[in-house]
Structure formats: C-alpha cells, structure tokens
Amino acid sequence: MNVEKDLGPSHERIFVCSVKIATCYGTFYIVGDEKSRVKDAENSAASLMIRALQERKHL
C-alpha cells in the first residue's frame, strides 16, 4: 500500500493510496479515491482492488 498523493494544507489534507498485487495472471494496480484520512484512503484502494479481482474472477 502506497500513499500516492498528500495534498492540501495541514488542516485539510487529502490522501490518495494505491495497491499493487502480483498474481499468476499478472500485476494489478489500483488507485483509490481521495479521502481526508490515510486509513480511509487505504481502505478505498483495498476495497477497489478486491472488487476488481472479484469481477475478473481472480479471487
């Protein structure tokens, strides 16, 4: 999990995280939504990755 973006003034930070997973089908890379907390940005990227893997039947 990586923090891709850390934007805005210290009292109104916006974070964007990404997830990269290598599987036998290839490497999957997803960028999550902008969130005001790092944990929420991480959860956004993780849930998008899970959804993408489920849609492609890799999970």
C-alpha positions in Angstrom: 0.0 0.0 0.0 1.4 3.4 -1.0 0.3 6.9 -0.4 0.2 8.3 -3.9 -0.9 11.9 -3.1 -0.7 14.0 0.0 -2.4 17.3 -0.9 -3.6 20.5 0.7 -2.8 22.5 3.8 -2.0 20.6 7.0 -5.5 21.2 8.5 -7.3 20.0 5.3 -5.1 17.2 4.0 -6.3 14.9 1.2 -4.8 11.5 0.7 -4.8 9.0 -2.2 -3.5 5.5 -1.8 -2.7 2.7 -4.2 -2.4 -1.1 -4.1 -0.3 -3.3 -6.3 -0.6 -7.1 -6.3 1.3 -9.6 -8.4 -0.7 -12.7 -9.3 -0.2 -15.6 -11.7 -2.4 -13.6 -14.1 -0.2 -10.5 -14.0 0.2 -7.4 -11.8 -2.9 -5.5 -10.7 -2.6 -1.8 -9.8 -5.4 0.2 -8.3 -5.6 3.8 -7.1 -8.2 4.6 -4.5 -10.4 7.7 -4.0 -9.4 11.0 -2.4 -10.0 10.8 1.4 -9.3 13.1 4.3 -7.7 10.3 6.4 -4.9 8.0 5.4 -6.7 5.0 6.8 -9.8 5.8 4.7 -7.7 6.2 1.6 -6.0 2.8 2.2 -9.5 1.2 2.7 -10.7 2.8 -0.5 -7.8 1.4 -2.5 -8.1 -2.0 -0.9 -11.9 -2.3 -1.5 -11.5 -1.3 -5.1 -8.8 -3.9 -5.6 -11.0 -6.6 -4.0 -13.9 -5.6 -6.3 -11.6 -5.6 -9.4 -10.2 -9.1 -8.6 -13.7 -10.4 -7.9 -15.1 -9.1 -11.2 -12.2 -10.8 -13.0 -12.8 -14.0 -11.1 -9.2 -13.9 -9.7 -10.4 -14.0 -6.1 
